[in-house]
Amino acid sequence: MTSTDLRLIAPALATWLTAAVTIGLPPPLTYALAATAAAAGLYLLSTHQRPRPSKRQALPTNTRSPRAKRTTARQPALHRPATNQREVPYRDRHPRNAQPEPTIGTETHTARAVSGGARGRPAGRHRPSATDAGRSADAEAWRLPGDAGVASAGARQARRDRPGRRLIGLALVCAAASATGVGLRATAVGTGPVRELARAGRSSPAEAVVTGDPQAIPGHGRQMIIIRARIEALPRSEVRVPVLLIAGDPQWLHLVPSQRVRLNGGFRTPRRAELLAAVVIVRGPPTVLGPPSAIQRAAERVRERLRAAVGRLPPDQRGVLPGMVVGDTSRLDPALAEDFRTAGLTHLLVVSGANLAIVIGAVLGLCRIAGLGRRRAPPLAVLAVFGFIVIARPDPSVLRAAVMGLIGLLALLTGRQRQGLPALGAAVLLLVLIDPVLARSYGFVLSVLATAGLLVLAPPWRERLARRVPGPLADALAVAAAAEVAVAPVLVMLSGEVGVISVFANLLAAPAVAPATLLGALAAVTALISLPLAQALVWPAGLAVGWITWVARTAASLPYATIPWASGGLGAVTLLVAAGIAALILRNRRLRAIAVAAMAGVLVAVIALRVLAPGWPPPGWQMVVCDVGQGDALALAAGPRQAVVVDAGPDPAPVDECLKRLNIEDVPLLVLTHPHADHIDGTPGVRHGRTVHEVLTTPRTSGREARLTPGLTTRPALPGQRWTIGDLTLSVLGPPAPGPALSPADDGTTINNASIVLVARRPGFSALLAGDVETEAQRVLEGNVPHVQVLKVPHHGSRSQDVRFIAAAHASVSLISVGKGNDYGHPSPFTLDLLKRLHTQVHRTDQEGDIAIARTATGIAVIPHH
């Protein structure tokens, strides 16, 4: 590739932005935009072509450039050098006392145009004016009277021949192609029988082909499984349109891309602007109609053998290594995944360009050792790339990396110099034209930005760092910082946090990435032939992964590993503004001194606040409601570094961090009030680094808790039972009577009403912990409710509250565990008004963070902690 290939960047950006903007627009409007862009682009490209001179105008190439104008007879036709030669300044072209050679006119020879003047200027009125210095290159040559019309025509032609016109034209044509592709897809998904079912909100059986790996995400009430698929058959028609399946049955998790299944579900119109024909709410398990394709079977076989090979490694290494090699995170501990996210190492768990670069480098290195030439090595690397895509699944980052790798291999095969930015532009251009949905994929955005950061920011930073630190350290530090800076605005927009230590965590983890990836990939291939040999290979790979895991856990445990920031577009903009201000400060010595002084003052103030402010947990704490988002998790003090934990929240990380802040290492009793995901899915976080002795579940459990509590003693909570741990006593109020076992078909209210209801007491403290019981169960229990000091308001403060149940507690403090900006409208204005009328203090985790109840000499105190 040559340097002119940098012009691919503008068409790639135009293609990307056009697809992102036009997805969701009506197809007629999209087609109109495409036609307008195409017309404008073709006009610019057509007017860019230079007119070819006629035979009468043609001159020898050594005396006349293509831009020279035809001159009249007996007029000197002095001209500038040809466009492919270096431009020479005026004084160098015409030194003093020198006479320029006469040129040949179009019809006759001309006389000499200069005399031997002292300054070597043209004679008479042919002397150039002072304004000629500001004219274009065509106007720098001497002009004679009568050349005015020719010069103005030349200026117009020069303006038409500006390279920017061609670049804009190409960008507009690419934008038109992108808009056309989006319009065609929008027309396909916006019409037909599938969209008609969705508009009517009807249910129907259908046959579909799975196009992506099933993904399990925690939902309110039960696990939700998301699957990308393509509907290919309805009862009376054949179609071929993409849909999104939402299922609840665990059997959907076992499907592999390319499998054909039969399903029954309700069709809904997509709420977001996506190129989907419908969102299908699936009922029950899938009916598998056939096996996956041969390629997908082979890929799944590789994954299964790799999982078998790592089976003897420690749990953390067993979960991380398949993720680094083939993107398989099915065995990854959610708490560890959160630590990777906090440390800024999540990209190591997603197969991307770094993995592909390692694989290609290894293949080319082996080919060089084997004596294969430059012509025979790239085809083998291409085969490795395609195998890599199949095994790792064609995610956005994998596709981007694969296209870039193939372009680089093509450049290597043709003997041209490989350039990163042209390859990145070509990859974005091709992928977005093939699949416009990528334009709105955050994974694709992060992948492209990280690569751009490595190509644009890392080289100059490496040069500057190399003046102060050793070369290898400068390389590693520049690469880590460049990638982190490039993706920071998007990460802030998504998470509302700025990683402080991610650069250093990546720097520490970098030496272990290549050995872990190469040995893991080699083990994956070897496992197909010999499992014992593969197990021997994964042992050193496990050591490398162990180091990476230690870095992730250590970095995540540091205070202020991340700092809060505004999320969304505002967060991204403010971060860019802050980065711009920081760059200005770093360039000015006086501003640097002021900034250092200000930061020193802030540091002193923070240290003073940490020293003078009361610590956490507060002395004499009895109970802490953890801020775990939209869910429940609380701790009851049971002794030094001990606590009874009631519910675990929806995710492992928040409850784990809450218990770390409380210095809890031992959990005598874990109470899981009912099998809803927002109460039990955080259980691995409770168990992380702690000893859990016993688990208490509702007697009507469906058994969902068992998958999170393997190896632990589990007992049902029966009315009237009492548990004593130190001076803490727990009494079971509900559920009032055993009923039928819960099943996945039960609605949310039925499951909520099966919640365990507890009364916690110790000298000077009492609390009613009501789980998620709703109105029906509250009415049954209201006669048994004792007077307490603290009420954990049921069901996150929802509307389903019985006035007499809430009033019977006579609580002076009411605590609501609720997620900020949740989709359920919790807490309900009705419930807040009810608590206000009962004259109880209301405290909410979405507003105050963790909330502690501490015992004082005069009663209890409420202490929030963000």
Secondary structure, DSSP 4 states (H G I P E B T S, - for coil): --GGGGGGHHHHHHHHHHHHHHTTS-HHHHHHHHHHHHHHHHHHHHHHSPPPPPTTT---TTT--TTPPP--TTS----PPPTTS----HHHHS-TT--PPPPB-SSSB----B---TT-PBSGGGPPPGGGGGS-GGGSS---TT-HHHHHHHHHHHHHT-HHHHHHHHHHHHHHHHHHHHHHHHHHHHSSHHHHHHHHT-EEEEEEEE-S--EEEE-SSSEEEEEEEEEEEETTEEEEEEEEEEE--GGGGG--TT-EEEEEEEEE--SSS-S-SEEEEE-S--EE-SPPPHHHHHHHHHHHHHHHHGGGS-HHHHHHHHHHHH---TT--HHHHHHHHHHT-GGGGS--HHHHHHHHHHHHHHHHHTT--TTTHHHHHHHHHHHHHHHH---HHHHHHHHHHHHHHHHHHHTPPP-HHHHHHHHHHHHHHH-GGGGG-HHHHHHHHHHHHHHHTHHHHHHHHHTTS-HHHHHHHHHHHHHHHHHHHHHHHHHSEEESSHHHHHHHHHHHHHHHHHHHHHHHHHTTT-HHHHHHHHHHHHHHHHHHHHHHHHHHHSTTSEEE---HHHHHHHHHHHHHHHHHHHH-HHHHHHHHHHHHHHHHHHHHHHHHS--SSPTTEEEEE---SSS-EEEEEEETTEEEEEEE-SSHHHHHHHHHHTT--EES-EEE-SS-HHHHTTHHHHHTTSEE-EEEE-TT--SGGGGG-TTSEEEE--TT-EEEETTEEEEEEESSS--SPP-TTS-HHHHHTT--EEEEEETTEEEEE-TT--HHHHHHHGGGPPP-SEEE-GGGG-S---HHHHHHT--SEEEE---TT-TT-PSPHHHHHHHHHTT-EEEEHHHHBEEEEEEETTEEEEEEE-
